Amino acid sequence: MLLPRSPEQSHVSQTYRPDVDGLRAVAVIAVVLCHAGFSRFSGGFTGVDVFFAISGFVVTTSILSDLVRREFSFRTFYARRARRLAPALYLVLAATMAFSLLFSFPDDSFRLAKNVLAVATMTSNIYLSKQTGYFDAKAADQPLLHTWSLSVEEQFYVVLPVLLYSLHTKARRWLVPAVMLLAVGSMAWAIVASHKDLPGSYYFAQYRAFEFLAGSLLAFGEYGRNGKRRWYWDAVFALGLAIVLFGVFGFSATAQFPGLGALVPCGGAIATMFAGRRSTLADKLLSNGAAVYVGRISYPMYLWHWPIFFALRRFELASTTGYLAAIAVTVMLSVLTYRYVEGPARRSRTTIGRTLGAFLVLPIVASGVIAGTAKLSDGFLFAYPQKIRNDVHWSGDALFDMPRGKRCWSQIQVTDERACTVGDQTSRDKAILWGDSHAYHLILFFDRLGKDKHLAVHDVGFTLCPPIENEPPKPGDVSLLPDHLKCVDHDKAVMAYALSHPDVSTVFMAAAWQNYLNAATAPAAAPNGHGFMPGQLEAELTSTIGKLLASGKHVVLMDDVPMIPMNLINCNFNNDLLFPVRRHACQFDASIAREQHEPIQAMLKRLVKRFPEVNVMHTYDVPCSEETCALDFDGLPIYRYDDYHHLSAAGSSLLYDHYNRKHPGEAEAILGRAAR
């Protein structure tokens, strides 16, 4: 998104194009209204494609003009880009970082610092491709999501001058054919990528290059186009603008991007610019004062709008009125940025070397320092209140990241028996804890249980792997296949280990049972995401438990913990911030937990009825009273940060105390029975 240049600043041999500024206005308004959630502008994201075509046209025109006059300089070119793009960009990045430190959590600040570094190194599109899809629901949680397009554009600026300079000086007659071939190749590649739904294809420059190069091809034929009647130029202009608006109003997230769908906004922009200089309609619609001014501030508008919308959502003010107010703030900040930041930077007479140092080298170094500090300080934890520091200490990935977790969690074979044993490690009374992450997140619970009851508990947890001997042959969700295949081998290894070790007296079985239950009924019955048919989990548990009991093992089923409503994730953390967005009561209706647990409880009761010697350890209702379920134990968060169902380290450890209060004597009765 290039900033407009006045005729005096122009390095192009042609006159200033107010219609291009007007087209920028159309593009930025479309993007902003789309991101604000106005459904009539569902295709407003195509405004970015319009910007790409404009950039290709304007930058190519500028480079060609300098090449023809033999005045082109790479240093001068990149210094102009830096003056144009960097000041406003780094102002917005600094403001966003400050907001995060005041109103977001340490993990968020760490992720943001990494994104800032990616922006500075022109790789934000690559970074974001690994975080979220552009149209995914969680994309709204990325405060710098919009910077993907800036990195794509900057990558184009790195390559285009080299390409044009090389062809113009060494093989001028191949200039247009080569650019045309590259454009066609990029478009074909983008179409294939969109059809195959390749991960990250929306963000990558190789799939967007044809949009810029279409603008470049227009620039090649920009000179000497006259001789047509006025109605011809008006018709072409009207058609082009109509095509752009068709994309804005007619497209949605289901459109093929960046494949065939991108041809609509890109083609419309090319037609609009092709005719705009000679069309009376363009003078009226795009070259009027209002349109031109919005075009002039389009770059800061694009920069500011998404972080402001992010803040709006963070403050839970995302309504129509809220977004309209946010748009007004965006415009105000854009005007101020254009006048007091961009203007002085463009007019600066600083030397090229100092410009490149100040706007390219220094930001990279500063961003690297910020990202490094964030990593070393757990997301600038030193800047947060003591209560947040306590929350982070007990939450986050503490359970899964501690040294024993890295050695013991998700190992296919049962190894490191001593290192992976918690509780009373000297006890001759041994047990195994078998299941998925909902077994492993109980590890501190079992550490305290084992030390209290003189039991050595060897954990053999594996991700997405319920405690059964025979897994379904394949999952319904193909993305789970790699872990599933390992899980098949893991469960067989655990079963063999349990049966071959007579010193293992007890098998604790735990899982996120609801993940594997399948409530479908005929004729709609089909495998669920983990590959289980209706009734299959219970059947496999029956088979597995039967074999364990036959070998003399005592089986204890854990009935899990509640999953909290999504809107209450991080509730405790939010309340403990220095500037909490809005304080919430961190609890939810117990009827929600009871409804969740009903099918699990029914299955466990049937298993106990079939095998009376099996016990159930009732942890599910521990955080709950008859009316509500709490999200904290003794002021510390029960659940991990940014997680709605895994226990934090505090939750895992304190669950033991609260379990004994809720069900006094149950653990003694269960383990005493095992000893008999």
N, C-alpha and C positions, 0 to 999 in steps of 0.2 A: 504494500500500500504506500505508494509514493506520495509525498506531500506536494501540493501544487506549487508551481513556481511562477513568479511574476515575469512579464516579458523582459524586464531588465536583467533578471537572474538567469534567464533561459540560455542553455548551451545548445539549443537546437536552432537550425537555420530557419525553421518555420515560425510563424507567429504563435503567440500564446493561444491555447485551446480551452476557452472557458467551458465548452461543451463536455470536455473530458472531466473537468472538475464537477460539472453537473451529474455526470454518470457516476462519479465517485459518491456523490450524495445519495443517489438511488441505491447504490450497493451498500453503503454503511447503514442507511435507514432500514433496509431489508434485513441485514444481519442483526441489528439491535432489536427490532421488533420480533424477529423470530426467536432470539434468545430470551426475550421477555415473556415468551409463551403465548403470544397472540396467534391464535390458530389460523387466522386468515393469511398469515405470513409464514405458513408452515415450511415453505421452501426458501425462506430468507437466507438460509446458510449458503445458498448459491451466490450471494453477494461476494463471497470470498473468491469465487471463480471469476467473477467480473473484475475484481481487483487484480487477479493474476494476469488476465488478458490486458488490462490497462498498463500494468507494470511492464509487460513484455513490449508493448508498443512504445511507451514513453522512453524507456531505458534504451531500447534498440535505436530509436530515432536519435537520441542524444549521442550514443557511441558512434553511430554511422556518420553523424555530422562532424564529430571530432576527427574521425578517421579520414574523411574526405578532405578536411582542411589540414591533415597531418598534425593535429594538435592533441591527439589522444595520449593520455598518460594513465597507467594503472594506478599510480599513487594518487593522482588527482581524482580519478573516478571513485576510488574507495574512500577518499577523504570526504567527497561530496555525499556519498551514501551514509557515512558515519555521522556527519553533521545533521543530515536529514532525519535519520532514524534513531540514533542513540540517545540524545538528551531526553526526549519524552518517554522513551521506553524505560530508561533506568529510573526516571522519576516514578513511574507507575510501579516498577519492581520494588523500589524502596518503600513506597506507601503500602504495598501489599504485604511485604515482609513485616513492617511495623504493625499492621493490623493483625497478622497472624500471632505475633508475640503477645498482643494484648487480649485477643479474643478467641484464640484457638489453642489446641493442645500441643504438647512438645513433639509428638510424632508427626503432627500436621506441619509444624514449623520445620522439622527436619526434611520432610518430603518437599516442602516448598523451597527450602534452601537448595536442594538438589536440582529442582526445576529451574531456579534462578541461574544456577551454573550452566544448565543445559541451554538456556536462552542466550547467555553470554557467549557460549561456544557454538552457537547456531545449530544446536542439535535437539531443540525442544520437541520437534516432531518425533524424533526417535525415542526420546525419553517417554513422551506421552503415549506412544504406541504400545509401550510395555505396561502402562498403568490401566488404561481403559479404552474401550471403543468410543468413537466420537458421539454416537447416539445412545450409548449405554446410560442407564439411570445414574450410575455413580460418577459419570463424567461431570455432573454438576458439583461434585466435591473437589474438583481440581481448579483452584483459583487462577491458574495461568493456562487453562485449556486452550484459549484462543491464540497463544503464542506459537502453536504448531505452524500456523500459516506464515508467521514472520520468519521462522527458521527455513521453511521451504523457499520463501522469497530470497532470503539471504544466500542460501545455497545456489540459487539461480544467479544471483549477482556475482558469485565467485566464478561460476563456469562461463556465463555468457560473454563477458569481455574477452576472455582467453579464446573462446571459439570464434568470435567475430574478428578479433585482431589477427588470429592465425590465418583464417580463410581470406580475409580482405588483403592481407599483405603477401600471402604465399599462393593462394589459389582462388582469385576473386571470382572467376566464372563459375566456381562450384559453391559459392556462398549460399545462394538461394536453394539450389537442389539439396545441399547438405542439411540446411536447416529444415527444409520440407521433409526430408527423409527421417530426421530425428523426431520431428513432430508426429509423423505417421507411426513411427516405431513406438514412441511413448504412448500414443493413444491406443495402439493395439495391445501393448503390455498392460495398460490400465483396464481395458475391456476384459482381458483374460483374468486379471487379478480380481476384478469385481465379480465375475462369474464364479470363480473358484473361492470367493470370499477369503482371500489370503489375509492372515492377521496383519494389522497395521497398514494395509494398503491405502486406507483413506488419508494417512498422514505423510506418505513418502513422496519425495521430490520426483523420483523417476516416473511415477504415475501421474504427476501434475505438470511435467515439463511441456507437454503439448499445448497447455493453456497459455503459458508464457510465449511459447514459440509461435502460436497463432498470432499474437500481438506483434511479434518480430516480423512475421511475413507481411502483415499489414504495413509495417513501417518501411519495408523494402519498396513497396509500391505507392508510397505516400506522395511522391513528387509528381507534378504535372497532370493530376487527374482533373480535367475540366472538359468542357464541351457538351455536357449533358444538360438537359432542361431542368429547371428548378423542381418540377413535380417529381422527377426521377429521384433526386436526392431526398426529397421529403418522403417519398414512398419507401425508399431503402431505410431511411432513419426510423420511420414509424414501424416498419416491420421488425427492425432490430430491437427497438425499445419494447415492442410487444412481446418478442421472444424472451427478453430478459424478465419482463413482468410475468410472463407465463410460468417461468421457473420459480419465481418468488411466490406466486399464489397457487400454483398447481402442483409443485413437488412436495415430497415429504421425506421422512427418514428412510422410506422403502425404496426410494429411487436409486438407480445404479450409479454409485459414486466410488471412485472418480472415473468411471468408464463412460458408457454412452450418455448417461445423464449429464455429464459435464459439458457435452457439446451444446446443450441448450443455452445456458448462461454465457458460455464462452463465445459461441456463434453469434448470439444476440449482441454482445458487447462489441464484437468485431464489426458487425454491420452498422451499429450505432456510431462508432468512431469513424468508419469508412465514409459515412455520409454527413457526419455532424458538422464539418467545417463549411459545408455548402448548403445546408438545409435551413430554411426559415423556421421550420418546426423546432429544430434544435435550438435556434436562437431564443424562441419563446419558452420552451420547456426546460432546457438544461443550461442555457447561458444567462438566465436571469440572475439578479443579484443574490436572491435567497439560496438558490440551488448552488451557485458558485461558492458562496461562503460556507455552506455545509460541506461542500467538497473540500474546501481548504482545511476544515477542521476534522475531516473524516479520519485521518490517522490517529489523532489523540482520542477521538470518539471510540474508535475500535479498541484502542489500548485500555481506556478507562471502563468501558461498559461492563465487561465480564467480571472483573474484580468487584465492581460496585454491586452487580447482581449477586455475586457470591456472598458479599456482606449482607445483602438483603435477606437471602435465604438463611444465613447464619443467625440473623436476628429474628428469624421466624416472622418476617413481614411480607412474605411473597404472595401478594394479592395484586389484583389489577391496579388498585390505587397505589400500592407500594411500588410496583414496577414503573408506573407513570412518574412517580416522584424520583425514582432512581434514574430514569431517563433524563429528567430535568437536571439532576445533579451531574450526570454524565456530560450533558451539553455545557453546563457552567464550567466544570473543570477543564473541558476540552478548549473552550474559548480562552481561559486563563493560560493553559499550557501552550496553546498556539501563539498567544501574544507575548508571554513572558519567558518561555523556555525555548520553543522552536525558533521564533523570530531572531532573538539575539544569537542563537547558535548558528543560524544560516548566514547572518550578517558578519559573523566573526571573521577577523582577518588573521587569525592564528595560523601559523605555518602548517604545511601539510604534515610534517613529521609530528608536531605537537598534537595536531588534530587526531591522527591515527593513534598516538599514544594515549591521549585522554579518553577517546571514545571507543577504542577497540582493546588495546592492551590492558589499560588500568581496570576496566570493568571485569575482564576475565580474571585478573589477579584478585580483585576484591571479591568477586563471586566465589572463587576458589577458597579464599580465606573464610568466607561466610559458611560455605558448605562444609569445610573441614572443621570449623568450630562447632557447627551443628552436630556433626557426627561424634566428635570427641566429648561433647557435653550432653549427649542424649536429647538433642533438639533444643539447645539453649536452656536446659533445665535450671541452670543457676539463676535465670531471670524470672522464674515462676515462684509462686508462694510455696511455703513449706508443705502445706497440705497436698498440693499437686505433686511435689517431690515424693511424698509418702505414697500417694496413689500409684505413681509410676514405678516406684521400687517394688510394690507388691503386684503390679499388673503387667501390662505389656506382654512380651513373649518370655517372661522370666522362666516359666515352667519348661518350655520347649527349647530355650536357648542355654539353659545351664549345662555345664560340661557333661553331666551324666545323661542329659537328654540327647545330646548329640551322639553319644555312644550307644544308647539303648533304644531310642525311639525309631520306629519304622525300619528295623533290621529284619531281613527275610529269615535268616537262621536265628535260633535261640543261642546267643553267645554272651560273653562277659557276665557270667552268672553272679559273681561277687559284686562287680561294679554296678550292675543293674538291679541290685537287691536293696530294698528299703526296709524300715522297721528295725527289729532286733536281728542284726546280721549274725549274731552268735547263736541264735536259737536253732535247735534241731527240728523245730516245728516249721515246715516250709509251705509256702503257698505261691501260686502264680496269679498275676493280674492280667487277664486276657481280654482284648477288645480293641476298639478304635481310639480316636483322640478323646472320647468321653470316658475311656478307661484311664488313659494317660493323665488327663487333667485332674484325676483323683489321687495323684501320686503322693502329695503331701498329706492327704487324708489317710492314706494307707501307711505312710511313714509313721504318723502319730499312733494309728491303730496298732501297728506292729510293735512299736516300742512299748505301748501301754499293755498289750496282751501277750508280749513275748512271742511274736510271730515274724518270721522272715518272709517278706513279700517280693518276689521276683517279677518285675513288670516286663511284659512282652507285647506292648501295644504297637499297632501299625495303622497308619492313616487309612480311613475309609474301609476298615476291615473288621466286620463283626466277628464275635467269637464262635465260629462254627467250623466244623472240619471241612465241609464241602461247599465252596462258593459257587454261585452261578457261573457258567462257562464264560460269559461276557456281560459287561454292563449295558444298560439301555442307552446311556450317555457315552458316546465314543471318546469324549475328552477324558473320561475316567479310566480308559483301557490300560495305559501303562501301569498305573498304581494297582489296578484290579488284577493284572496278571501276576504282579509281585505278591499281592494279597493271597491269591490261590496257593502259591508255594508256601507263604508264611503260615497260613492257618494249618496246613498239613504238617509243617515242621513243629508248630506248637503242640498239636495233638499228639504227635509221635513223642515229643519230649515229655509231655505230661504222663503218657501211658508207660513210658520206659523209666521213669524216675519214681520209685516207690516212696522216696523221702518227701515227695510233694503230696501233702495230705489234703490241701484245699485248693479249689480253682474258683477264683472270683471272675465273673463274666460281666462285662460292662460295655455299653455302646450307646450311641444316639439311636435308639431302637426305631424311632419314627422314620429315620432315613431309609430303613430297609423294609418296613411294613408296606404292604401294597393293599390298599382298600378297594381297588377296582373290582367291579362285579361283571359277570358275563352279560352281554356278549362283548363288552368293552375291555375285558381283561387283557392286559399286555404287560410285559416286564417294565418295572419302574427304572429310574435312572441307574440304579445299582444292579439291575438285572433280575430282581426278585419278582416272581409271580405272586398273586394272592395266596396267602397261606404258606408260602415257601420258607420264609424265615422261621416260623414256628415249627415247621416240619424238620428243618435242619437243626434247630436247637434241640428238638426232641431226640433226634438221632445222636447228636454230639453228647448231650447230657446222659443219655442212656449208656453210652460207651464209657464215659467217665465214672459213672456210678458203678458200673459192672467191674471196673478196675479198682474199686475201693476208695475213690476220691469223694470228698465232700464238695458239693457245688453250691455256690452262693451267687445269686443274681442281684446285680445292682440296678435299682429302678431309675437311675439318672437324676438330672436336675431340670427345672423348667427352662424353656426358651423364652426370653423376654420380648415384649413387643418392640418392633424396630424403632419406633419413635422414642424409645427410652434408652437406646444405646448411648453410652457415655454420659448418662444422666449425672452420676456422681462427680465425674470429672468436670462437667460444665459448672456445677454448683460450687466447685472449689477454685475456679479461676479467679484471678484478681479482679477481672471485670466480667462476671458471668453474663451471658447474653440474656438469659431469663431463668430464674430459679424454678425448678420443678420438684414436685414431690416424687422422690425416687422409689416408687412402688407401683404395682399394678393389681388389677382385680384378680383375686384368687380363682374365680370361676374360669378365667382364661387358662390358667395352669391346669385346673381339673379337666377341662375339655381337651386340652392337649394330651393329657396323660391317660385318658380313658381307654383308648385302644391298647396302649402299652400295658396298663394295669390288667386289662382283661386277658391279654396273652400270658402275662406272668402268673395270674391266678390259675389259668388252665394248665400251665406247666407244673405248678406246685400240686395241683390236684392229681395230675398224672404221676408225679414223682414226689410223694410226701416227704421224702428225706431231703429235698432241695429247700433252701432258705432264700428269702428275699430280704435284702438290707434296704430299708426304706429311707432313702435320702431325698426323694423327689419333693416331699412336702416340707422339708426342713426350713427353707426360707419363708414359708407361708404361714399365715394364721388362717382362720376361717374366712376372713374378709379380704385380706391383701397379701401380696408377696413382696418381700423387700429386695432391694438391689445392693444392700450393703450388710456386712457383718461388723458390728462394733465400729462403725464409721469408715470401714475400708470396703472398696468395691468388690462385690462377689465375682463379677464377670470381667474378663479381659477388656482392655481398651479396644474400642471399635469392633466389638464382638457381642453377639446376642445369645451365645449358648455355651462358650467355653469358660471354665472357671479361671479366675486370676490365681496367682500364688496365694494371696490372702484368702480368697474364696475356698481354695482347696484345703488349706490348713485349718481355717476357722470352721469349716463345715463339720469337722470332727467334734468340736465343742458343742456346736448347735445341734448336731445329730444326737449326741448323748443326752442333751436336755429335752429334745423332742421325743426321743424314743429311749428312755432310760432302761438299761438292762438288756436291750435287744442284742447288742454286739456280744456281750458276755454269753447270752443264751445261744447265739449262733455258733460262736467259736468253742464254747463248752461242748456243744453237740458234736462239733467236728472232732474234738479230742476224744470223745467217747467212741 
